[in-house]
Amino acid sequence: MLDAEKLDYCQWHIPTGSRVCLALLQLEDLDIIHRWKSQIDVSYLTSKAIQHPSLADRQRRLQEGVLSVFAIRRTTDHQLIGEISLYNLNPKNRSVGVGYFTGVDYRRRGYTKEGLWLLINYLFQVVGLNKVMADTGAFNDASIALLRSLGFRQDGCLRQHQLLDGVLHDQLLFSVLAEEWQGK
C-alpha cells in the first residue's frame, strides 16, 4: 500500500520542465477548457460516456475537489495549453489512469509529451506507483505515437468499443510500468 500523504495530489510539487509546468487546474482555467471542448467533437477523444457539463458544473466539481486535473502551462508565459487528468487511482495495486487534452493551437509541439513525462516521472519516483495506464481510439495516430514515445506498451484492445461518425472503432489499452520507466 502507498503512503496516504503521497496520494494527496493537492500537495504534489511536480518539478518544472524545460518548456512546461504542471499545477492543479484553477477555476479561471475552466472557461478556456470549456470553450476548447465545446468547439470540437469530444467523442473523437474518448470512448467513455460523453457528458456535456456546463461551465458552472465544472466549476462546482473543481471546488468540491472531485476533479484531479493538472493544467499544462508554458513556462515562458504561463499560458494554459492543455490538461492531464488522473482517474481510477488504485493505492492497493499502485496504479492510475491518465487522460490528456491539448488546445488545438498547441497540438503536435511536444508540450503534452513533456507534461505527461513530468507527471509520470513524479508518479513513479515520488508517489511510488507501479503502473500508469491510458487508452485511445485505434484511429488516433497522434495519441498512439505519443504514448509509445513515452514507453507505453499496448496491453490490449477493446474491439468495436468507440462509436465515431457512425462506425465502431477499437479502443487500445496502454500502460507503462515503473521498472520500464527507469532510465527514461
C-alpha positions in Angstrom: 0.0 0.0 0.0 1.0 3.6 -0.6 1.5 6.3 2.0 -1.7 8.2 2.2 0.2 11.6 2.3 1.8 10.8 -1.1 -1.7 10.2 -2.6 -2.9 13.7 -1.8 -2.4 15.3 -5.2 -3.3 18.7 -3.8 0.1 18.6 -2.0 2.1 17.5 -5.0 5.0 19.6 -6.2 5.8 18.4 -9.6 9.1 19.7 -10.9 9.0 22.2 -13.8 10.2 21.0 -17.2 12.2 22.9 -19.8 9.0 24.1 -21.6 6.0 23.3 -19.4 5.0 23.1 -15.8 2.0 21.3 -14.2 -0.2 22.7 -11.5 -3.7 21.9 -10.4 -6.3 23.3 -12.7 -7.8 26.5 -11.3 -11.3 28.0 -11.6 -10.1 30.6 -14.1 -8.8 27.8 -16.4 -12.2 26.2 -16.7 -13.6 28.9 -19.1 -10.8 28.2 -21.6 -11.0 24.4 -21.2 -14.8 24.5 -21.5 -14.5 26.7 -24.7 -11.9 24.4 -26.2 -14.0 21.3 -25.6 -17.2 22.9 -26.8 -15.5 23.7 -30.2 -14.8 20.0 -31.1 -16.5 16.7 -31.2 -15.3 15.2 -27.9 -16.4 11.7 -29.0 -13.2 11.7 -31.1 -11.2 11.9 -27.9 -12.8 9.3 -25.6 -14.8 6.1 -25.6 -16.2 7.0 -22.2 -19.8 8.1 -22.0 -20.0 11.7 -23.3 -21.2 14.2 -20.9 -21.6 17.9 -21.7 -21.3 19.5 -18.3 -22.0 23.2 -18.1 -19.2 25.6 -17.1 -21.0 26.1 -13.7 -21.0 22.3 -13.2 -17.3 22.1 -14.0 -16.6 24.9 -11.5 -18.7 23.2 -8.8 -16.8 19.9 -9.3 -13.4 21.6 -9.1 -14.4 23.5 -5.9 -15.6 20.2 -4.3 -12.3 18.6 -5.1 -13.8 16.0 -7.4 -11.5 16.8 -10.3 -7.9 15.6 -10.2 -6.8 17.6 -13.2 -3.5 19.3 -13.8 -3.1 22.3 -16.1 -0.2 22.2 -18.6 1.3 25.6 -18.8 4.1 27.0 -20.9 7.0 28.1 -18.6 7.7 31.2 -20.6 4.4 32.9 -20.2 2.2 30.5 -18.0 -0.2 30.2 -21.0 -2.6 27.3 -20.4 -2.1 24.8 -23.2 -3.9 21.7 -22.0 -4.8 19.4 -19.2 -3.9 16.0 -17.8 -6.3 14.2 -15.6 -5.9 11.2 -13.3 -8.6 8.6 -12.9 -9.0 5.2 -11.2 -6.2 5.7 -8.7 -5.8 2.3 -7.0 -3.5 2.5 -4.0 -3.7 -1.2 -3.4 -2.4 -2.1 -6.9 -0.3 1.1 -7.1 -1.8 2.1 -10.5 -3.6 5.0 -12.1 -5.0 6.0 -15.4 -4.2 9.3 -17.2 -6.1 11.2 -19.8 -5.0 14.3 -21.6 -6.3 17.1 -23.7 -4.4 19.8 -25.6 -5.9 23.0 -27.0 -6.0 22.9 -30.8 -3.4 25.7 -31.2 -0.9 23.8 -29.1 -1.0 20.3 -30.5 1.9 18.5 -32.0 4.5 20.8 -30.4 5.7 18.4 -27.6 4.0 20.3 -24.8 1.7 17.4 -23.8 4.6 14.9 -24.1 6.7 16.9 -21.7 3.8 17.4 -19.3 3.0 13.7 -19.3 6.7 12.8 -18.8 6.8 15.2 -15.7 3.7 13.7 -14.2 4.5 10.0 -14.9 8.0 10.5 -13.6 6.6 12.0 -10.4 4.0 9.2 -10.0 6.8 6.6 -10.2 9.7 8.3 -8.4 7.8 10.2 -5.6 4.3 8.7 -5.2 5.5 5.2 -5.6 3.1 3.9 -8.2 3.9 0.8 -10.3 1.7 1.3 -13.3 0.3 4.2 -15.4 -2.4 3.4 -17.9 -4.0 5.2 -20.8 -6.4 4.3 -23.6 -7.1 5.8 -27.0 -9.1 5.1 -30.1 -7.3 2.9 -32.7 -7.8 5.7 -35.2 -6.0 8.3 -33.1 -2.5 8.0 -34.6 -1.2 11.1 -32.7 -2.2 9.8 -29.3 -0.8 6.3 -30.0 2.5 7.8 -31.1 2.6 10.0 -28.0 2.1 7.0 -25.7 4.6 4.9 -27.5 7.2 7.7 -27.4 6.9 7.7 -23.6 7.5 3.9 -23.4 3.9 2.8 -23.1 3.1 -0.7 -24.4 -0.2 -1.9 -25.8 -1.8 -4.2 -23.3 -5.0 -5.0 -25.1 -7.8 -3.9 -27.4 -11.5 -3.4 -26.7 -13.0 -4.4 -30.0 -15.6 -2.1 -31.6 -15.7 0.0 -28.5 -15.8 3.6 -29.7 -18.5 4.9 -31.9 -17.3 7.7 -34.2 -19.0 9.0 -37.3 -21.4 6.0 -37.3 -18.5 3.5 -37.2 -17.4 1.4 -34.2 -13.7 1.6 -33.7 -11.4 -0.4 -31.5 -10.1 1.1 -28.2 -6.5 0.4 -27.5 -5.3 0.0 -23.9 -1.7 1.0 -23.0 0.4 1.0 -19.8 4.0 1.7 -18.7 5.5 0.1 -15.6 7.9 1.7 -13.1 10.5 -0.9 -14.0 10.2 0.1 -17.6 10.5 3.8 -16.8 13.9 3.5 -15.2 16.5 5.4 -17.2 13.9 7.3 -19.3 
